[in-house]
Each structure stands twice: as C-alpha cells, then as structure tokens.
C-alpha cells in the first residue's frame, strides 16, 4: 500500500529523539508542579474550575490523537488505516457503530479493559474521568493490541456526533465536557468530515467551540474524497471552508487534508485526476502524525505553561473577589452581587494587572462554578503567592529547558 511506503520513508529518515533529555525535562516539570503549584491549586479550588489535579501519569503519558466527527465519517476506518488492522472491538458500518469512547493503546496481548477498571489504574492518565460518573464509564473502554505506531502514540476513537432529530435525545453523560477533557490532553485533534455530510449540527458546533484554546492542535480531514468527482470536490471543499470559518469564528484558516483514508486503494472511478492529489495529502498528514512523538516533550512544556498561566489568573480573580467580601455580615449578598457582575470584576482584574483578555476563562462557566463555593473560605492571594507563579514562568521553566538543552 501507498501508506506503508510513506511510513517507511518517513521513519527511516528521522533522527531518534533524545529520550534522556525528554525524561529529564518532564521530571523537572513534575517536580515544579509538586513543590510549588499543587498546593496552591488545591487551596484555590483550581481543579474544580479548570481540570483535575495532575498526577504522575499525566506527565509520563504517551502523546495521543483525538478523532472527532459525525457518525460514519470514517473515524474507526481511519484508525484501521493507520494501524493496518482493526483494533479489538472495532466495528465499521454505514450506521452509527462506535457508541463509546475507545482509547487504543499498545500492548503485548489483545485485550479490552472496561472504563470503571481503567480509571482506577494510577499508571494510566484517565483517573480524572471519574468525575463524569458511571453512565460515562460504561461507555468508555481501552483496546490494546500490538502495533509499532501504538508503541509511540495513543489513539482515541469517539462516538459519532449526533445530528438532526437524534441530537435532541440527551446522552446519559456530558458528551461535550468529555470531549473537552480529552482535547486538553491530546497532542493532535482530527476533525473528520464526509463530502456527503458537511452540515455542522448544533452538537458538533458545541464540540468545536469546546476546543477553544487548543486551535493549534486541530487538523481537519475531508475523508472519502474519492467518492465525488473533481467539480463536486471543489464545491465541497469551498463549502467546508465557509462552514468552518463560521464555527471557529477566527480569521485564520484551518489546514484541511483531502483524501480517502481507508485500507482500500484510492478509487479513480469518479475522479481519475485526483489520485496524485490524494496521495500527496495523505503523505502530508502521515508526516504530521509521525512527528507527534518527537514533539511530545515540547507539547508537554507548552501545556504546562498554559496551565500555570490559567492558575495564576484564576487565583488573581478569586483573590480580587475575596478582598471585596465583607468581614462580618452580608457575605452571601455581596458574593451574589459580584457573581452577577462577573464581567465587570474580570475587567477590573485585567486592568489592575495588565493581563491579556484572551487569557481569562469563560465568564458563564466560571460563574456557574463559583456559585457552589463560599468565597469567604477561599484564602487570600498575597504577593508571595503571586511571586511564586512569576518565578515558575520567568525562572524555573526557562532554567530547566536551558539546563537540559531542549532540542525541540
């Protein structure tokens, strides 16, 4: 197959990553987090607003790829295309077949691990999914099989995003929040589209909106492109770009890979001139995916810095609200008033500390979380704590990278 030739050519030309350097940098980040950050996050309830407290497995986990798309856009077939085989429990068909989140990992023997078992294994980075409850965990599993690609990368297959009347039927768990959880931890997010299913449903729009802040990870794949002729493909591509521009609401254009990602040879029946284009696009995408392990260390540093910045702003906001609380009576009334005018409070914090507006959390989501906490019990955010964040960002991380001569 063409894919096999591309895989061999790319892997043979790559220089092996310096495992010692990567491990040392990651160990350094873990030490910084345990010694300086974790206690502050716990004190200011950061885990309830942003994400669970990081564990050792979060630092040591393999890089991962998240696949999202409406049903029958070829997500499971895409994984089969990458692995050159089906993973245990995979089912492919024209109907909505994958009804659960499946983490496809490398392993010596083929096995399937249920979600409830998976989240209690501390050596795997899925303990944070416990918060979504049993309803989700019954729709979550891990499939292990032996494959060279899975030795380097973990793949996450997802249920098809619903459209039409089906999306009005509520799932038994918070689908969008689960997608957001995986998106924040994955290295690459692939959005798969079918030329015959270009409509972006309300649920899919909400899923894409939850990817805000991870735009650099997103890649768009227009799959099954050999099923339309050249004129139709041109129109489909234009319509897809227009739809994505409205959903992402940014002036930048996403990279769209056009191809047919399955185990069958590219069909030339409808578009005899598209084979060369599809092969070139497939080669580009494969090259991008095969570089993921080599960028893993850099990605972990990037995500760690993002978390530290988010924690700093979170503490500044809660510290600002705490300072405005009365010392004796009327605490609940004062908190309710500040929560109602949270946009104004955000603006005051931004102006006082000269912070970028884009670094602030979503107001509606922050307000919803804040209602369940008593601000009077939150500790004061003093200059000493502020200095600790600045020291991490300005001294600790740069020194760590310089010390180990980060090659990424």
C-alpha positions, 0 to 999 in steps of 0.5 A, spaced: 500 500 500 501 507 498 501 508 506 506 503 508 511 506 503 510 513 506 511 510 513 517 507 511 520 513 508 518 517 513 521 513 519 527 511 516 529 518 515 528 521 522 533 522 527 531 518 534 529 523 539 533 524 545 529 520 550 534 522 556 533 529 555 525 528 554 525 524 561 529 529 564 525 535 562 518 532 564 521 530 571 523 537 572 516 539 570 513 534 575 517 536 580 515 544 579 508 542 579 509 538 586 513 543 590 510 549 588 503 549 584 499 543 587 498 546 593 496 552 591 491 549 586 488 545 591 487 551 596 484 555 590 479 550 588 483 550 581 481 543 579 474 544 580 474 550 575 479 548 570 481 540 570 483 535 575 489 535 579 495 532 575 498 526 577 504 522 575 501 519 569 499 525 566 506 527 565 509 520 563 503 519 558 504 517 551 502 523 546 495 521 543 490 523 537 483 525 538 478 523 532 472 527 532 466 527 527 459 525 525 457 518 525 460 514 519 465 519 517 470 514 517 473 515 524 474 507 526 476 506 518 481 511 519 484 508 525 484 501 521 488 505 516 493 507 520 494 501 524 493 496 518 488 492 522 482 493 526 483 494 533 479 489 538 472 491 538 472 495 532 466 495 528 465 499 521 458 500 518 454 505 514 450 506 521 452 509 527 457 503 530 462 506 535 457 508 541 463 509 546 469 512 547 475 507 545 482 509 547 487 504 543 493 503 546 499 498 545 500 492 548 503 485 548 496 481 548 489 483 545 485 485 550 479 490 552 479 493 559 472 496 561 472 504 563 470 503 571 477 498 571 481 503 567 480 509 571 482 506 577 489 504 574 494 510 577 499 508 571 494 510 566 492 518 565 484 517 565 483 517 573 480 524 572 474 521 568 471 519 574 468 525 575 463 524 569 460 518 573 458 511 571 453 512 565 460 515 562 464 509 564 460 504 561 461 507 555 468 508 555 473 502 554 481 501 552 483 496 546 490 494 546 493 490 541 500 490 538 502 495 533 509 499 532 505 506 531 501 504 538 508 503 541 509 511 540 502 514 540 495 513 543 489 513 539 482 515 541 476 513 537 469 517 539 462 516 538 459 519 532 456 526 533 449 526 533 445 530 528 438 532 526 432 529 530 437 524 534 441 530 537 435 532 541 435 525 545 440 527 551 446 522 552 446 519 559 453 523 560 456 530 558 458 528 551 461 535 550 465 536 557 468 529 555 470 531 549 473 537 552 477 533 557 480 529 552 482 535 547 486 538 553 490 532 553 491 530 546 497 532 542 493 532 535 485 533 534 482 530 527 476 533 525 473 528 520 468 530 515 464 526 509 463 530 502 456 527 503 455 530 510 458 537 511 452 540 515 455 542 522 449 540 527 448 544 533 452 538 537 458 538 533 458 546 533 458 545 541 464 540 540 468 545 536 467 551 540 469 546 546 476 546 543 477 553 544 484 554 546 487 548 543 486 551 535 493 549 534 492 542 535 486 541 530 487 538 523 481 537 519 480 531 514 475 531 508 475 523 508 472 519 502 474 524 497 474 519 492 467 518 492 465 525 488 468 527 482 473 533 481 467 539 480 463 536 486 470 536 490 471 543 489 464 545 491 465 541 497 471 543 499 469 551 498 463 549 502 467 546 508 471 552 508 465 557 509 462 552 514 468 552 518 470 559 518 463 560 521 464 555 527 471 557 529 469 564 528 477 566 527 480 569 521 485 564 520 484 558 516 484 551 518 489 546 514 484 541 511 487 534 508 483 531 502 483 524 501 480 517 502 483 514 508 481 507 508 485 500 507 482 500 500 486 503 494 484 510 492 478 509 487 479 513 480 472 511 478 469 518 479 475 522 479 481 519 475 485 526 476 485 526 483 489 520 485 496 524 485 492 529 489 490 524 494 496 521 495 500 527 496 495 529 502 495 523 505 503 523 505 502 530 508 498 528 514 502 521 515 508 526 516 504 530 521 502 524 525 509 521 525 512 527 528 507 527 534 512 523 538 518 527 537 514 533 539 511 530 545 516 533 550 515 540 547 507 539 547 508 537 554 512 544 556 507 548 552 501 545 556 504 546 562 505 553 561 498 554 559 496 551 565 500 555 570 498 561 566 490 559 567 492 558 575 495 564 576 489 568 573 484 564 576 487 565 583 488 573 581 480 573 580 478 569 586 483 573 590 480 580 587 473 577 589 475 575 596 478 582 598 471 585 596 467 580 601 465 583 607 468 581 614 462 580 618 455 580 615 452 580 608 457 575 605 452 571 601 449 578 598 455 581 596 458 574 593 451 574 589 452 581 587 459 580 584 457 573 581 452 577 577 457 582 575 462 577 573 464 581 567 465 587 570 470 584 576 474 580 570 475 587 567 477 590 573 482 584 574 485 585 567 486 592 568 489 592 575 494 587 572 495 588 565 493 581 563 491 579 556 483 578 555 484 572 551 487 569 557 481 569 562 476 563 562 469 563 560 465 568 564 458 563 564 462 557 566 466 560 571 460 563 574 456 557 574 462 554 578 463 559 583 456 559 585 457 552 589 463 555 593 463 560 599 468 565 597 469 567 604 473 560 605 477 561 599 484 564 602 487 570 600 492 571 594 498 575 597 504 577 593 508 571 595 503 567 592 503 571 586 511 571 586 511 564 586 507 563 579 512 569 576 518 565 578 515 558 575 514 562 568 520 567 568 525 562 572 524 555 573 521 553 566 526 557 562 532 554 567 530 547 566 529 547 558 536 551 558 539 546 563 537 540 559 538 543 552 531 542 549 532 540 542 525 541 540 
